[in-house]
Amino acid sequence: MVALEMRSDTITTPALREIRTGLLLTQKELARKASVSELTILRAESGLSVSFATVKKLAAALERPPEKLTSDTDNEDPDKPP
């Protein structure tokens, strides 16, 4: 798990797409809810880094803690092979 702290570097969000689609949200809907651009959502879901401030906005819009976005959900499922 990635420890989050207030800093200016960037963070990847491997679980973002899975959480968003699980909530039946489009990229456009999430962008609007989080007050970020659709391009930001696309970049984040493509594995590119985003700022901690963006992670916080996305987490709030998805009603999840920021740590849920920065963890690799594949490793959290006990039924999936490593």
DSSP file (Angstrom, degrees, kcal/mol; ACC not computed):
  #  RESIDUE AA STRUCTURE BP1 BP2  ACC     N-H-->O    O-->H-N    N-H-->O    O-->H-N    TCO  KAPPA ALPHA  PHI   PSI    X-CA   Y-CA   Z-CA
    1    1 A M              0   0    0      0, 0.0     2,-0.5     0, 0.0    70,-0.1   0.000 360.0 360.0 360.0 143.9    0.0    0.0    0.0
    2    2 A V        -     0   0    0     65,-0.2     2,-0.4    68,-0.1    68,-0.1  -0.751 360.0-134.6 -90.3 127.3    1.2    3.5   -0.8
    3    3 A A        -     0   0    0     -2,-0.5     2,-0.4    67,-0.0    -1,-0.0  -0.682  21.7-149.3 -80.0 131.0    1.5    5.9    2.1
    4    4 A L        +     0   0    0     -2,-0.4     2,-0.3     7,-0.0    63,-0.1  -0.845  24.4 161.1-104.5 137.9    0.0    9.3    1.2
    5    5 A E        -     0   0    0     -2,-0.4     2,-0.5     2,-0.0    47,-0.1  -0.968  50.8 -81.7-146.2 160.5    1.2   12.5    2.6
    6    6 A M  S    S+     0   0    0     -2,-0.3     2,-0.3     2,-0.1    -2,-0.0  -0.507  73.1 130.0 -68.0 116.5    0.9   16.1    1.6
    7    7 A R        -     0   0    0     -2,-0.5    45,-0.3     2,-0.2    -2,-0.0  -0.956  63.1-117.8-158.8 171.7    3.5   16.7   -1.1
    8    8 A S  S    S+     0   0    0     -2,-0.3    -2,-0.1    43,-0.1    45,-0.0   0.513  78.4  99.2 -99.7  -4.4    3.9   18.2   -4.5
    9    9 A D  S    S-     0   0    0      1,-0.1    43,-0.8    42,-0.1     2,-0.2  -0.115  75.2-101.3 -73.9-178.3    5.1   15.0   -6.4
   10   10 A T  E     -A   51   0A   0     41,-0.2     2,-0.3    42,-0.1    41,-0.2  -0.654  26.6-154.8-109.7 163.3    2.7   12.9   -8.4
   11   11 A I  E     -A   50   0A   0     39,-3.3    39,-2.9    -2,-0.2     2,-0.3  -0.956  13.8-128.7-135.3 145.8    0.9    9.7   -7.7
   12   12 A T        -     0   0    0     -2,-0.3    37,-0.1    37,-0.2    32,-0.1  -0.690  12.0-151.7 -93.9 155.2   -0.4    6.9   -9.9
   13   13 A T    >   +     0   0    0     31,-0.5     3,-1.4    35,-0.4     4,-0.4  -0.646  22.1 167.6-127.7  74.5   -4.0    5.7   -9.5
   14   14 A P  T 3  S+     0   0    0      0, 0.0     4,-0.3     0, 0.0     3,-0.2   0.755  77.7  48.8 -63.1 -25.3   -4.2    2.0  -10.6
   15   15 A A  T 3> S+     0   0    0     54,-1.5     4,-2.4    56,-0.3     5,-0.3   0.495  82.9  96.3 -92.8  -3.4   -7.7    1.4   -9.1
   16   16 A L  H <> S+     0   0    0     -3,-1.4     4,-2.9    53,-0.5     5,-0.2   0.921  84.3  44.9 -57.3 -52.4   -9.4    4.4  -10.5
   17   17 A R  H  > S+     0   0    0     -4,-0.4     4,-2.9     1,-0.2     5,-0.3   0.915 113.7  50.5 -60.2 -44.3  -10.9    2.8  -13.6
   18   18 A E  H  > S+     0   0    0     -4,-0.3     4,-1.9     1,-0.2    -1,-0.2   0.915 113.9  43.9 -62.1 -43.7  -12.2   -0.2  -11.7
   19   19 A I  H  X S+     0   0    0     -4,-2.4     4,-1.3     2,-0.2    -2,-0.2   0.937 114.8  49.6 -66.5 -45.8  -13.8    1.9   -9.0
   20   20 A R  H ><>S+     0   0    0     -4,-2.9     5,-2.2    -5,-0.3     3,-0.5   0.934 114.0  43.8 -60.0 -48.1  -15.3    4.4  -11.5
   21   21 A T  H ><5S+     0   0    0     -4,-2.9     3,-1.4     1,-0.2    -1,-0.2   0.847 108.3  59.1 -69.2 -31.6  -16.8    1.6  -13.7
   22   22 A G  H 3<5S+     0   0    0     -4,-1.9    -1,-0.2    -5,-0.3    -2,-0.2   0.797 107.0  47.8 -63.8 -27.5  -18.0   -0.2  -10.6
   23   23 A L  T <<5S-     0   0    0     -4,-1.3    -1,-0.3    -3,-0.5    -2,-0.2   0.346 115.8-119.6 -92.3   4.8  -20.0    2.9   -9.8
   24   24 A L  T < 5 +     0   0    0     -3,-1.4     2,-0.4     1,-0.2    -3,-0.2   0.846  63.3 147.4  58.8  37.6  -21.3    3.0  -13.4
   25   25 A L      < -     0   0    0     -5,-2.2    -1,-0.2    -6,-0.1     2,-0.1  -0.833  42.4-137.1-101.8 140.7  -19.8    6.5  -13.9
   26   26 A T     >  -     0   0    0     -2,-0.4     4,-2.4     1,-0.1     5,-0.2  -0.464  29.5-108.6 -82.0 166.3  -18.5    7.6  -17.3
   27   27 A Q  H  > S+     0   0    0      1,-0.2     4,-2.6     2,-0.2     5,-0.2   0.901 122.1  52.9 -60.2 -39.8  -15.2    9.5  -17.4
   28   28 A K  H  > S+     0   0    0      2,-0.2     4,-2.2     1,-0.2    -1,-0.2   0.915 108.9  48.3 -63.1 -43.6  -17.1   12.7  -18.2
   29   29 A E  H  > S+     0   0    0      2,-0.2     4,-2.6     1,-0.2    -1,-0.2   0.914 113.2  47.1 -64.3 -43.2  -19.4   12.2  -15.2
   30   30 A L  H  X S+     0   0    0     -4,-2.4     4,-2.6     2,-0.2    -2,-0.2   0.914 110.1  53.4 -65.3 -41.3  -16.4   11.6  -12.9
   31   31 A A  H  X>S+     0   0    0     -4,-2.6     5,-2.3    -5,-0.2     4,-0.8   0.923 111.3  46.0 -58.6 -44.4  -14.6   14.6  -14.3
   32   32 A R  H ><5S+     0   0    0     -4,-2.2     3,-0.6     1,-0.2    -2,-0.2   0.933 113.7  48.4 -64.1 -46.3  -17.6   16.8  -13.6
   33   33 A K  H 3<5S+     0   0    0     -4,-2.6    -2,-0.2     1,-0.2    -1,-0.2   0.859 117.9  40.8 -61.8 -36.3  -18.1   15.5  -10.1
   34   34 A A  H 3<5S-     0   0    0     -4,-2.6    -1,-0.2    -5,-0.2    -2,-0.2   0.490 107.2-123.7 -92.0  -4.4  -14.4   15.9   -9.2
   35   35 A S  T <<5S+     0   0    0     -4,-0.8     2,-0.3    -3,-0.6    -3,-0.2   0.919  72.6 116.7  57.8  46.1  -14.0   19.3  -11.0
   36   36 A V      < -     0   0    0     -5,-2.3    -1,-0.2    -6,-0.2    -2,-0.1  -0.848  69.9 -91.0-130.5 170.6  -11.2   18.1  -13.2
   37   37 A S     >  -     0   0    0     -2,-0.3     4,-1.5     1,-0.1     3,-0.2  -0.423  27.1-120.1 -81.3 158.4  -10.9   17.7  -16.9
   38   38 A E  H  > S+     0   0    0      1,-0.2     4,-2.6     2,-0.2     5,-0.2   0.858 116.4  60.1 -61.9 -34.3  -11.8   14.5  -18.8
   39   39 A L  H  > S+     0   0    0      1,-0.2     4,-2.8     2,-0.2    -1,-0.2   0.876 100.6  54.4 -61.0 -37.3   -8.2   14.5  -20.0
   40   40 A T  H  > S+     0   0    0      2,-0.2     4,-2.5    -3,-0.2    -1,-0.2   0.911 109.2  47.5 -62.6 -42.2   -7.1   14.2  -16.4
   41   41 A I  H  X S+     0   0    0     -4,-1.5     4,-2.7     2,-0.2     5,-0.2   0.938 112.6  49.1 -63.5 -46.7   -9.3   11.2  -15.9
   42   42 A L  H  X S+     0   0    0     -4,-2.6     4,-1.2     1,-0.2    -2,-0.2   0.921 112.8  47.2 -58.6 -46.5   -8.0    9.6  -19.1
   43   43 A R  H  <>S+     0   0    0     -4,-2.8     5,-2.2     2,-0.2     3,-0.3   0.928 113.0  48.5 -62.4 -45.4   -4.4   10.3  -18.1
   44   44 A A  H ><5S+     0   0    0     -4,-2.5     3,-1.2     1,-0.2   -31,-0.5   0.908 112.5  47.6 -63.0 -42.4   -4.9    8.9  -14.6
   45   45 A E  H 3<5S+     0   0    0     -4,-2.7    -1,-0.2     1,-0.3    -2,-0.2   0.699 105.3  60.8 -73.0 -18.1   -6.6    5.7  -15.9
   46   46 A S  T 3<5S-     0   0    0     -4,-1.2    -1,-0.3    -3,-0.3    -2,-0.2   0.429 123.9-101.6 -86.5   0.4   -3.8    5.2  -18.4
   47   47 A G  T < 5S+     0   0    0     -3,-1.2    -3,-0.2     1,-0.3     2,-0.2   0.489  77.2 137.7  94.4   3.3   -1.3    4.9  -15.6
   48   48 A L      < -     0   0    0     -5,-2.2   -35,-0.4    -6,-0.2    -1,-0.3  -0.524  58.8-100.4 -80.1 152.8    0.1    8.4  -15.9
   49   49 A S        -     0   0    0     -2,-0.2     2,-0.3   -37,-0.1   -37,-0.2  -0.384  36.0-169.1 -74.3 148.4    0.8   10.3  -12.6
   50   50 A V  E     -A   11   0A   0    -39,-2.9   -39,-3.3    -2,-0.1   -10,-0.0  -0.889  30.7 -90.7-129.6 163.7   -1.5   12.9  -11.2
   51   51 A S  E  >  -A   10   0A   0     -2,-0.3     4,-2.2   -41,-0.2   -41,-0.2  -0.284  31.5-115.7 -72.9 159.5   -1.0   15.4   -8.4
   52   52 A F  H  > S+     0   0    0    -43,-0.8     4,-2.4   -45,-0.3     5,-0.2   0.874 117.9  57.8 -60.9 -37.4   -2.0   14.6   -4.8
   53   53 A A  H  > S+     0   0    0      1,-0.2     4,-1.9     2,-0.2    -1,-0.2   0.892 107.0  48.2 -60.6 -39.5   -4.6   17.4   -5.0
   54   54 A T  H  > S+     0   0    0      2,-0.2     4,-2.8     1,-0.2     5,-0.2   0.905 108.5  53.2 -67.6 -41.9   -6.2   15.6   -8.0
   55   55 A V  H  X S+     0   0    0     -4,-2.2     4,-2.8     1,-0.2    -2,-0.2   0.914 108.9  50.4 -58.4 -42.7   -6.2   12.3   -6.1
   56   56 A K  H  X S+     0   0    0     -4,-2.4     4,-2.3     2,-0.2    -1,-0.2   0.906 111.1  48.3 -63.3 -41.2   -8.0   14.0   -3.2
   57   57 A K  H  X S+     0   0    0     -4,-1.9     4,-2.3     2,-0.2    -2,-0.2   0.922 113.7  46.6 -64.0 -44.5  -10.6   15.4   -5.6
   58   58 A L  H  X S+     0   0    0     -4,-2.8     4,-2.0     2,-0.2    -2,-0.2   0.924 112.1  50.4 -64.1 -44.6  -11.1   12.1   -7.3
   59   59 A A  H  X>S+     0   0    0     -4,-2.8     5,-2.6    -5,-0.2     4,-0.6   0.911 111.2  48.7 -60.4 -43.5  -11.4   10.3   -4.0
   60   60 A A  H ><5S+     0   0    0     -4,-2.3     3,-0.8     1,-0.2    -1,-0.2   0.914 110.9  50.0 -63.5 -42.5  -13.9   12.7   -2.7
   61   61 A A  H 3<5S+     0   0    0     -4,-2.3    -1,-0.2     1,-0.2    -2,-0.2   0.839 115.8  42.7 -65.2 -32.6  -16.0   12.4   -5.9
   62   62 A L  H 3<5S-     0   0    0     -4,-2.0    -1,-0.2     2,-0.2    -2,-0.2   0.457 109.4-124.9 -91.0  -2.3  -15.9    8.7   -5.6
   63   63 A E  T <<5S+     0   0    0     -3,-0.8    -3,-0.2    -4,-0.6    -4,-0.1   0.922  71.2 119.6  55.5  48.3  -16.6    8.8   -1.8
   64   64 A R  S   <S-     0   0    0     -5,-2.6    -1,-0.2    -6,-0.1    -2,-0.2  -0.939  71.8 -99.8-133.7 154.9  -13.5    6.7   -1.2
   65   65 A P    >>  -     0   0    0      0, 0.0     3,-1.8     0, 0.0     4,-0.6  -0.506  37.9-114.1 -71.2 149.4  -10.3    7.4    0.8
   66   66 A P  H >> S+     0   0    0      0, 0.0     4,-1.2     0, 0.0     3,-1.1   0.817 113.5  66.9 -53.6 -32.4   -7.3    8.4   -1.4
   67   67 A E  H 3> S+     0   0    0      1,-0.3     4,-0.8     2,-0.2   -65,-0.2   0.809  91.8  61.6 -60.9 -29.7   -5.5    5.2   -0.5
   68   68 A K  H <4 S+     0   0    0     -3,-1.8    -1,-0.3     1,-0.2     3,-0.2   0.813 104.7  48.1 -66.8 -29.4   -8.1    3.2   -2.4
   69   69 A L  H << S+     0   0    0     -3,-1.1   -54,-1.5    -4,-0.6   -53,-0.5   0.779 112.2  48.1 -79.7 -26.9   -7.2    4.9   -5.6
   70   70 A T  H  < S+     0   0    0     -4,-1.2     2,-0.3   -57,-0.2    -2,-0.2   0.482  94.7  87.6 -96.1  -2.9   -3.5    4.4   -5.2
   71   71 A S  S  < S-     0   0    0     -4,-0.8     2,-0.9    -3,-0.2   -56,-0.3  -0.705  83.7-115.6 -95.8 151.3   -3.6    0.7   -4.3
   72   72 A D    >>  -     0   0    0     -2,-0.3     3,-1.3     1,-0.2     4,-0.5  -0.751  23.0-159.7 -84.7 107.9   -3.5   -2.0   -6.9
   73   73 A T  H >> S+     0   0    0     -2,-0.9     3,-0.9     1,-0.3     4,-0.8   0.764  85.1  68.6 -64.6 -25.3   -6.8   -3.7   -6.6
   74   74 A D  H 34 S+     0   0    0      1,-0.3     3,-0.5     2,-0.2    -1,-0.3   0.865 100.1  49.4 -60.4 -34.3   -5.6   -6.8   -8.3
   75   75 A N  H <4 S+     0   0    0     -3,-1.3    -1,-0.3     1,-0.2    -2,-0.2   0.619 104.7  59.2 -80.2 -12.3   -3.3   -7.5   -5.3
   76   76 A E  H << S+     0   0    0     -3,-0.9    -1,-0.2    -4,-0.5    -2,-0.2   0.638  82.9  89.5 -91.0 -14.5   -6.2   -7.0   -2.8
   77   77 A D    ><  -     0   0    0     -4,-0.8     3,-1.3    -3,-0.5    -1,-0.0  -0.745  62.0-160.0 -86.9 112.7   -8.4   -9.8   -4.2
   78   78 A P  T 3  S+     0   0    0      0, 0.0    -1,-0.2     0, 0.0    -4,-0.0   0.714  88.8  58.6 -66.4 -19.0   -7.5  -13.0   -2.4
   79   79 A D  T 3  S+     0   0    0      2,-0.1    -2,-0.0    -3,-0.0    -3,-0.0   0.607  90.1  85.1 -85.5 -12.0   -9.1  -15.1   -5.2
   80   80 A K  S <  S-     0   0    0     -3,-1.3     0, 0.0    -6,-0.2     0, 0.0  -0.713  85.4-115.7 -90.3 139.3   -6.8  -13.7   -7.9
   81   81 A P              0   0    0      0, 0.0    -4,-0.1     0, 0.0    -2,-0.1  -0.382 360.0 360.0 -69.4 152.7   -3.4  -15.2   -8.5
   82   82 A P              0   0    0      0, 0.0    -7,-0.0     0, 0.0    -2,-0.0   0.495 360.0 360.0 -66.9 360.0   -0.4  -13.0   -7.7
